[in-house]
């Protein structure tokens, strides 16, 4: 037997969770974990078996969803922090990239033989470029993890299966069309002959 106060609704027939129903749901789940049947849980609360089952399912869902939301929030914050660190790192790398680097060997500045000016050292620039590429790769992986966590990745996947059609496939399709046409013709003759 179901009581109106056992399953509060919002006036549109949708269940509304109250503190009382949340506590009952938790107790129902605890009883179920102890091995109680849904029928026994229903009798304990004075509700029908379906409501007992629903109570246990709501408790299980809240146990899974609430920590799950907290974990999702934590992971997204961690990814945001990683992006902030990557931004700071990129700023420092760009300063290295923009700076002028002089080639020094054994404590002496190397002079370019043609310009008679200090020779520029390309190694720090190339290292900075490599570091920028690694930063971009880290950002890409960050975006992929974020897409997986939020479900965006699943929403944008497109099935792009390509089927190659050979001449044999086309001939087979033509044979099938001809066979189907022959069967339709025979069926029509049988129907016409049967009506006569």
C-alpha positions in Angstrom: 0.0 0.0 0.0 1.4 3.4 -1.0 0.8 6.5 1.0 0.8 9.9 -0.6 3.4 11.1 1.9 5.6 8.2 1.1 6.1 9.3 -2.5 5.8 13.1 -2.7 5.2 14.5 -6.1 5.6 18.0 -7.6 2.0 18.2 -8.9 3.1 17.0 -12.3 3.5 13.4 -11.2 7.3 13.6 -10.8 8.9 12.3 -7.6 10.3 14.9 -5.3 13.1 13.8 -2.9 12.6 15.1 0.6 14.8 14.7 3.6 12.4 12.0 4.9 12.4 10.1 1.6 16.2 10.4 1.4 16.6 8.9 4.9 14.1 6.1 4.0 15.9 5.5 0.7 19.2 5.2 2.6 17.7 2.8 5.2 16.1 0.7 2.4 19.5 0.4 0.7 21.1 -0.6 4.0 18.4 -3.3 4.6 18.9 -4.5 1.0 22.6 -4.7 1.6 21.8 -6.9 4.7 20.0 -9.3 2.4 16.4 -8.2 2.8 14.1 -8.8 -0.1 12.2 -5.9 -1.7 9.0 -7.5 -0.4 10.3 -7.5 3.2 11.6 -3.9 2.8 8.2 -2.8 1.4 6.4 -4.4 4.4 8.9 -2.8 6.8 8.0 0.7 5.4 4.4 0.0 4.6 4.9 0.7 0.9 4.5 -1.4 -2.2 7.4 -3.5 -3.6 7.9 -1.2 -6.6 8.4 1.8 -4.2 10.8 -0.3 -2.1 12.8 -1.1 -5.3 12.7 2.6 -6.4 13.9 3.7 -2.9 16.9 1.4 -3.1 17.8 2.5 -6.6 17.5 6.2 -5.7 19.9 5.6 -2.8 22.4 3.7 -5.0 22.2 6.4 -7.7 22.8 9.2 -5.2 25.8 7.3 -3.7 27.3 7.0 -7.2 26.4 10.4 -8.6 27.3 12.7 -5.7 30.8 11.4 -5.3 31.1 11.2 -9.1 30.2 14.9 -9.4 32.8 15.7 -6.8 35.4 13.7 -8.6 34.5 15.3 -11.9 34.7 18.8 -10.3 38.1 17.9 -8.8 39.4 16.6 -12.1 38.2 19.6 -14.1 39.9 21.9 -11.5 43.1 19.9 -11.8 42.9 20.3 -15.6 42.3 24.1 -15.2 45.4 24.3 -12.9 47.4 22.4 -15.5 46.4 24.9 -18.2 47.4 27.8 -15.9 50.8 26.2 -15.3 51.2 25.7 -19.1 50.4 29.3 -19.7 53.0 30.5 -17.2 55.5 28.1 -18.7 54.8 29.3 -22.2 55.3 32.9 -21.1 58.8 32.0 -19.8 59.7 30.1 -22.9 58.7 33.0 -25.1 61.0 35.2 -23.2 63.8 32.8 -23.9 62.8 32.7 -27.5 62.8 36.5 -27.8 66.1 37.0 -26.0 69.4 37.3 -27.9 71.8 34.4 -27.1 75.6 34.7 -27.6 77.8 31.7 -28.3 80.4 31.3 -25.7 83.2 28.7 -25.7 85.6 28.2 -22.8 84.4 31.5 -21.3 85.1 33.5 -24.5 82.5 35.1 -26.8 82.7 33.6 -30.3 82.9 36.3 -33.0 81.3 35.7 -36.3 84.1 35.8 -39.0 82.0 37.7 -41.6 80.2 40.3 -39.4 82.9 40.6 -36.7 79.9 40.6 -34.2 79.2 38.2 -31.4 77.9 35.0 -32.9 74.3 34.2 -31.9 73.6 30.8 -30.3 70.7 28.9 -31.9 70.6 26.1 -29.3 68.5 28.0 -26.7 66.1 29.1 -29.5 65.7 25.5 -30.8 65.2 24.2 -27.2 62.5 26.9 -26.7 60.7 25.9 -29.9 60.8 22.2 -28.7 59.4 23.3 -25.3 56.6 25.2 -27.0 55.7 22.1 -29.0 55.6 20.0 -25.8 53.4 22.7 -24.2 50.9 22.5 -27.1 50.9 18.7 -26.9 50.1 19.0 -23.2 47.3 21.4 -24.0 45.9 19.0 -26.6 46.0 16.1 -24.1 44.3 18.3 -21.5 41.5 19.0 -24.0 41.1 15.3 -24.8 40.8 14.4 -21.1 38.4 17.3 -20.5 36.3 16.1 -23.5 36.2 12.5 -22.1 35.3 13.7 -18.6 32.4 15.9 -19.8 31.1 13.5 -22.4 31.8 16.0 -25.2 34.0 13.4 -27.0 31.1 10.9 -27.3 28.8 13.6 -28.6 31.0 14.5 -31.5 32.2 11.1 -32.6 31.1 10.5 -36.2 31.0 7.1 -37.8 32.9 7.5 -41.0 33.0 4.0 -42.3 33.8 3.9 -46.0 32.5 1.0 -48.1 34.3 0.3 -51.4 32.0 -0.7 -54.1 33.6 -3.0 -56.7 32.4 -3.9 -60.2 31.4 -7.3 -58.8 29.3 -5.6 -56.2 27.5 -3.6 -58.9 26.9 -6.7 -61.0 25.6 -8.6 -57.9 23.2 -5.7 -57.2 22.0 -5.8 -60.7 21.4 -9.6 -60.5 19.5 -9.1 -57.3 17.3 -6.5 -58.9 16.6 -8.7 -61.9 15.8 -11.7 -59.6 13.4 -9.6 -57.5 11.7 -8.3 -60.6 11.3 -11.9 -61.9 9.8 -12.9 -58.5 7.4 -10.0 -58.6 6.4 -10.9 -62.2 5.8 -14.5 -61.2 3.8 -13.5 -58.1 1.7 -11.2 -60.3 1.0 -14.0 -62.8 0.0 -16.4 -60.0 -2.3 -13.8 -58.5 -3.8 -13.0 -61.9 -4.1 -16.7 -62.7 -5.7 -17.4 -59.3 -8.3 -14.8 -59.9 -9.4 -16.3 -63.2 
